[in-house]
Amino acid sequence: MRWLAPVATETHNLQMWIDADARLAAAAGGVARFLADAAGLDREAVARLQAAVIEACMEAFGHLAAEHPHLEVTFARFSDRLEVSLSHEEAAAPAIGVRTITGFAVKEAASAGNSGALAGVDRVQHETHGKEIVTRLTKYLGEVAPNL
């Protein structure tokens, strides 16, 4: 009897720690572009994913704490998807933060026919662990994203 794993058995990860600098956000977008191109996505999807990563980095820069001024960006390639996780610490939980703003951006992108920057991804997830906030952008590599 053969046992099948429900998740990918091998991932390809890359991590960056960047300061709040638009040039470094562009570098993170370049990594996403490279991974998407290597995964076989079409040119338009590659460019949209790159724009989404840059936009998410720029948004996160505005929420960095003075004590922790770096953004951790992790890229993971699975057999069926690419994931980009952005993690940072905030000085205090904001009344309106990344979760709310990104939620608005995703709704706007959906209502505008996927024309917004975050429309380059199929799924946006948020987690908080104390002062740490993690935003995960997922781009599925198949024809259709799984039902969530």
N, C-alpha and C positions, 0 to 999 in steps of 0.2 A: 504494500500500500504506500502510495506516495503522498507526502504531506506538503501542502501548499501554504506559503506564508501570505497573510493578508496584506502585508505592507512590503514595500520594496526592500530587498535584502542588501542592496548596496546603494549608498548615496554618494554624491560628489559634492563636498562642501568647501566653501571659501568664506573667510571672515575678513572684514575690514573694520577698523576703528577710525572714524573720521571726525574732524572738527567741523564747526559750522561754517563751511566755505562752499559757495556755489560750484567752484571748480572740483571739489571733492565729491559733491553730489553728482556732477557730470561723470566723474570717474566711476562711481557706483552704477550709474546708468549704463556706462560703457561695458561693465562686467555683465550686467543683465543682457545687454545687446549681444555680446559674444556668446553667452550661454544659450540664448534663444535662437540665434543663428545656427549654432552647433547642433541644437535639438531639431532643426529642420523647419522652424516656423517660417511663414512667408514674410516678405520684406515689411509689409504694413504692420503685421502683428509684432514683429521685432521692434519696430520704431515705437509702437504704442506702449509696449512693455518698458522700453527704455524711458519714455516720457513719464510713465507712471512711477517708476522707481525714483527718478529725479524729483518729481513733485512730492512724493512721500518724504524724501530726505529733507527737502526744503521746508516742508510743514513741520517735521520733527525738530529741525534746528531752532525753531521759535519756542520750543518747550524744554530745551536743555537747561539743566540746573547749573548754577555757577560752580558748585562743588564737583559736578560730574559733567564737564563740557563736551563729552564725546558721544557720538552716535555709533553704536555697533550694528553693522550690516552683515547679515549672514545669507549666503546664497546656497541653496540646496537643489540639486538636480536628481529627480527620481525618474523612473522609467515612464511615468505618465504625466509628470508635471514639473514645473519649476516653482520654487518658493523663495521669496526674498523676505527676510525678517529684519525689522528695524527695532532696536531696543535702546532705551535710554532711561535715565532716572530724572524725575522732576522733584523740585524742592518741596512742593506741596501739591496735593490733588487739585487740579483746576476746576472751576465751575463749568467751563467749556473747554474741551481739550481735543486731542487727536481723534478720539473715538467719535465725538460729536461732529467735528468738522469733516472728517473723512466720510462719515455716514451721509452728511449733506452732499458732499462731492459725488459720492456714488449714486445717490438718488438723482442728482442733477444730470449726471452722465447718462443714466438710464432713460430719463425723460427726454434727453436731447439726442436720442438715437446713438448712444455710445460715443459722443464727440468729446467728452471731458477727458482729462489726463488719466484719471484712474480707470477709465474704461478699457485701458490696455491690459487689465487683469480680470480674471474670472471670479475671484473671491477675495474679500478683504476681511480679515479677522483681527480682533483686538483682545489683549489680555493685560491685566494689571496684577502685579505681585508686589504689594506694598507700594513703594515709590517707583518701581520699575514698570515701564509701559512697553509692551511689545505689539507691533503692528506687523501682520503677516500678509503679504501679497502673493496670491497663487495664480499661476497661468497653467491651464491644462494643455497637454500636448495633443490630445485626441480630437476627433471631430466635434464631440459634444462634451461639455463638462458634466460630471455626475450630478444627479439630483441631490441637493443638499437640504 
